[in-house]
């Protein structure tokens, strides 16, 4: 699912998201969440409200599907992104941790010692 913000015929930003159906477990009830996989704002449109509009549009998508929660992951080294999401109403929810076992190297996008911070609305 994509939401695109256009200004003057130019793509200013977009989101990529998916609805995730989570079954009941011993510790939780079944739940539907809208997972935000990616949000991008073109550099020339940053600090101009485009990101805020994209989050508002994403919330409207969630509401249209009777979903009450949007979740995303933020890399530890993406401090600006984390601050943006906090200002947008998301809250820290926990940590996603990783351990590279002997003989395996970090993936290209990982930095040694980095963890992902999970946030939710």
N, C-alpha and C positions, 0 to 999 in steps of 0.2 A: 504494500500500500504506500503510495507516495502523496505528499502534499508539496506543492511547488508555489513559491512566491515569485511573481514577475513584476518588474518595474520597467516601464518604457520598452517593452518587448524583449528585455534581457532577463535571464534567470538570476534572481537575487539570492535564492536559497531553496533548499528542499529538505524533506525528511524521508526516511525509509523506515517503515514500521510493520509489525505483524501482530495479529491477534494470537495469543497463546492460550490454549485451553489446558489448565492444570488439573489433573484428577485428584480426588481425595486421597489422603494418606492417613497414617495413624496419627499424624500431628497437625493436619490441616484439612479444611473443607475444600471442595472443588472450587476453582476460581478461574475467571477469564481476566487476562491483563492485556493491555496494549504495550508491546515491547518496542521501544524506540531504538532501532539498530544504528541509525545514522542521522545526523543533522549537520547540514553544511550551509554556511552563509558566505557568499563571495566577499573577498576582502574589501572591495569598494562599498559594500552595503553593511558592513559591521558597524555597530553602535548607532544604527538608524532605525531600530525597532523591528527589523526583519525577523530576527530570532524569536522575539516575543510573539509576533504574529504567527510564526510557524508552530510555536507551542500552543497558542490559542486554537489554531486550526486542528492540531493533533487532539486537543481536549474535546473539540466538537466531534471528531471522528469517534473517539472513545464513547462519548455520550450517545451518539447515534446507534452504537452497538450495545448500549446498556452496560458499558464497562466503566468501573469506578476507579481503576488504578492504571497508571502509566509507569512503566519501569524502564530503566536504562543502566548501562555500565559506563563508568568514567575511569579512564586510566589515571593512576596516581600522579603522573607527570603532567596531566592536563589541568593545571590549576585554574586557568581562565575559564575553561569549559565547566568545571565543577562550580565555580562562583556564579556563572550564568545560570546553571540549573538551580542552585540554591536560591538565587533571586527570583527564579520563575516558579518557586513553590515546591520544588523537590526537596527531599530530606535524606540525609545519610541513613542507610538501612543496615549496613553490615559490610563485611569485606569478602571478596573472592580471593582466595589464595592459591598459589601454584607452587609446585616443587618439581624441578627438572631432575629426573633420575639419572644415575650414572650412565654416561654414554650418549645422553641426549643433550642437544644444544638448545638455547632459547630460540623461539621462532623469530623470524626476521623483524616482526613488529614489536617484539618484547625486548625489554632491557633487563639485564640481570638484576634481580632483587625487586623489580616492580611487581605490584599487585594491582588488581582492578578494584575499584571502589564501587559498590552497588548503591544506587540511589533510587528512590521512588517518590511518587507524588503522594 
